[in-house]
Amino acid sequence: MNYNADALREASERSGVPFGYLMRLAAAEERDPQDPEGNAVLGKQLTVVFDHYVAKCLAEPDPAAALRRFGFTESAAALDGSQNEI
């Protein structure tokens, strides 16, 4: 699906999802000459989603607790130094 910047901005305003996040998801869908069949699109999109949620967690007052809330237990353990969760 190709969306132009105006459509993404409108979707962002309607949904409250950050415009930059939607732009990155749309960019992950763009045709890649090195991957003409688009086999890597899902991986790129998941990377964008993961990055978005990890960044949100790291901006929290207690980043390790926020990571755990989203299920990123190994990242939380690495952040707070407790290796017993890994």
Residue pairs with C-beta under 8 A, 6 or more apart in sequence:
1 26
1 29
2 26
2 29
3 11
3 22
3 26
5 23
8 19
8 22
8 23
8 26
9 19
11 17
11 22
12 18
12 19
12 22
21 48
21 52
24 48
24 52
25 45
25 48
25 49
28 41
28 44
28 45
28 47
28 48
29 38
29 41
29 44
29 45
31 38
32 38
32 40
35 41
53 70
53 72
54 67
54 72
54 75
56 66
57 63
57 66
57 67
57 69
57 70
57 72
58 66
58 67
60 66
63 76
63 79
64 76
64 77
64 79
64 80
65 76
67 73
67 75
67 76
67 79
68 76
73 85
74 85
74 86
76 85
77 83
77 84
77 85
77 86
78 86
